[in-house]
Amino acid sequence: MSPPPATPLSRNNALSDAQGLDTMRKQLINPPQLHDGSPFGMSQAVIDTASATVYISGQVDWDANHQVSSHTVEGQLSKALTNLTVVLEASGSSVENLLSLRVYIRGEIGEFIEDIAPVLAQFLEGSRPALTGIGVSSLASPETLVEIEATAALM
């Protein structure tokens, strides 16, 4: 006897388990004080309610009109971390619950490490998530110098 045909995954049920486990449910997080990501097809964060994990989109130094407020790496890092905090709080999480953090910086990251390390250390305090710094050649706009992506647990 052949196995039953596979059922295609729908957009609403992104994961399915052959043993009958619940499908993943997601909750979209889009705080009104941050720029609207819907024209780009994204949310500021998505909560996987099955695992109580928050996946946070890259946070940058943007206002509602996609304009930066600072033209320095340190200034943009501070604003991106502020925006990250807004998303964490809107998600029901916090800096203490960060599991991983990826910091993307336009250029060679080694050139900025001494400037960004104190900002990150002060922001993270005792949280100490897994952290990766990546130097890149471009980001969301020509003026964007820093982008921060994160994963956190719910409280």
N, C-alpha and C positions, 0 to 999 in steps of 0.2 A: 504494500500500500504506500502511495506517495504522500509526502507531507502536504498540509494545506498550503495554498498559495500565500505568498507574503503579501501583507497589506501595505500599501504605500503610506509613508508618513505625511501627515498634513502639516500645514504651517502652525496650527494651534497645538498640535501634539508633536513636539519636536523629537521626543524620545519615546520609544515603545520597548517593552520588555517581553520576551517570548514566554516568561513564566507568569505573566499577568500582573506585574508590579505597576503601580501608578505611573502615568506619564508625567513628564516634567511640566510644571506650570510656571509661567513667568509673570512677574508683576513689573510693569514699566514705571520708572521713576524719572520725572522731569520737573524739578523745582522751578517755579515761575521766575525766580530771581536770576536764573542762568539763561544763556542764549537758547533759542528754540532749535533743536536738532532735527525736527521732523522734516524740513526741506532736504536734509541729507539722508533721510531714512533711518535715523538713529535715535536712541534715547540716552539720557545722561547716565542711566544705570538700568540694569535688569536684575531683579531678584529671582533666583531659582528657589521657589518656595519648597520644593521637595528636599533640597539640601541646606536650606537657610543660608545660601551664599549670595553675596552681592557682587556683580560684575560691573565695574565702573568704567565708562568710556573715558578716553583721553581728555583730561581737563587742561584747559589753557587759560591764558590771560585775555579773555574776550568779554566785551560787554554785549548787550542785546543786539547791537549792530555789527558784531564780529570785529570790533576794533580793540586793539591792545591798549593798555593803560601805561605800560612801561616798555622801554626799549633796552632794558638790561636783562641778562639772564637771572640775576638775583631777584629783581623786581617781578619778572614774569613767574619765577618759581614761587614766590610768596603768594601772588594772586592765584596761581593754579592750585596751590595748597589750600587757600581759602575756599575756592570753588569745590575742591575735593571734600572739604569739611561740610559744605552745604549739602552735597550729594549724600555723604555718609549719614548725616542727621535726617535727611528726607527719607532715607532708606530704613531708618531705625537701627543704624549701626554707629560706629564711632572710630576714631583714630586707634583706640586700644584694640579694636577688633580687626585691624588690617592684617591680612594674611600675606599679601605680596604687593609690591609697588615697583612700577617700571617708570623710570625717568628718562625721557628722550630729550636730548639737547642738540640744537643745530650746531654742528662743528665737532671738533675733537673734545670728547668729554674730559680728558685729562687736563685740558687748558682751563677748565672751570671747576674742577673738583674741590680745590681749596676754598672757593667762594660759595659753593652750594652745600658742602658738608655741614657747616654750622647751621644753615637754614633748615636742612633736613633733620639734623639731630635735635634741634629745638622743637620742631613740629612733632616729631615722632616720640620724643621723650623715652619712656620705657616700653613702648609698643614693640619695637624691633622686628618688623615684618621682614620677610625675604625681600631683598631690594636689588634691582638691576639698573645700572646706568648705561645708556646707549647713545652714542653720538650718531647723528643722522645728517643727511645733506638737505632735507627739506621737511617741513611740517605743514600744518593746515593752511597757513597763509605765509606770504613772504616776510611779514613782520613777526610771526610767531617764532620764538626762540626755544620755548620749553613746553613739553606736554607730559602729563602724568596719567598713567593708567593704573588701576588698582583692583584688587579682589579683597573682599572682606567677609567676615562672618556676621550674621545677625546677632544682636544681643540676647 
